């Protein structure tokens, strides 16, 4: 069986990054992050786990040279999944990343073995007041079939339960 790319899809602030870090921590011999390339500014050291940062000119050059599987503009910045990043990861391990519904479709169309995991937040007051709520709702209008849905509760023990559910799901593909 071809290596899978597990794509976590959900609104900003739902805990995708935290769940990815937990999955990598437990399954690092079999799982690696498929990094996105972005024009946005780095916000923390942890960002380097998820993104390669480039300037707008470099991003456009990569787009002209058809290096991206998918590109989106979100919150005023560009994000893209590079074919070489996905191929490098799945040459030896399963991949994991956060993406939009468009990213799931683009990776599927490009021939990757994709497992879409919907992350649904519960009880996150920060998200309820998040400035990008409207943008998240607009981009979620594209409907896809999810192979798994995980509810990530922000109450005590919720993150741990969601992480365990994700890890167990991924383990079913690790041989």
Secondary structure, DSSP 8 states (H G I E B T S, - for coil): ---EEEEEE--TTSSHHHHHHHHHHHHTTTEEE--EEESS---STTHHHHEEE--HHHHHHHHHTT-EEEEEEETTEEEEEEHHHHHHHHTTSEEEEE--HHHHHHHHHTT-EEEEEEEEEES-HHHHT-TTHHHHHHHTTS----SEEEEEE-STTHHHHHHHHHHHHHHTT--
